[in-house]
């Protein structure tokens, strides 16, 4: 019994030294001490030590498992993990972008102009319209003119003073921003695109233009006036192309949107 008490005292001292600062998990409770005091042999005490060590190992294993689970729960919350690496919460189940259709790639543009200056010979933008491949209106607006209009060219453009002076008309800078955004990276179709782009004050790459005025199969031929035996090609009028290719005529009685 004397040896049992000595071993018991040494074990209590070891427990006190090992668990200093971590009393929550490994302190011996009063029930445990009372159990030790009732032991009558060193074999009982040895069995107790084995079971107690096994219990401590289970506690440490459970603690590590809980810490690992807590760390995993942080992933995907936008917080930093243990390595200091920031994990984004942005996720997507979509493997790739939806394929683009023709209406997302091809856009047709047409501008109407009015005359300013002496005899109305200088042109300024009065209306711009953009449609997609499916002939859906993407953008259509009248444009404010900041200088006196000397020729509205109504018989061609259909523009009237009320339209460009209305509250629905917008400034040319807004038109430039909106149209440039719509056409960026897209294929632009039109008739006489160089004039339309110039009057709007924007640029579109030549490789992305499809101009029916400069497309050779749509142009007309004529003999050269400067040299014999030479034939040149010239742009055709849009209304002639529309009638020939689409079987439609331009209406003279234009109505606004």
Buried (B, 14 or more C-beta within 10 A) or exposed (E): EEEBEEBBEEBEEEBEEEBEEEEEEBEBEEEEEEEBEEBEEEEEBEEBEEEBEEEBEEEEEEEEEEEEEEEEEEEEEEEEEEEEEEEEEEEEEEEEEEEEEEBEEBBBBBBBBBBBBEEBEBBBBBBBBBBBBEEEEBBEBBBBBEEEBBBBBEEEBBBBEEBBEEEEBBEBEEBBEBBBEBBEEBBBBBBBBBBBBBBBEBEBEEEEBEBBBBBEEBBEEEEEEEEEEEEEBEBBEBEEBBEEEEEEEEEEEBEEE
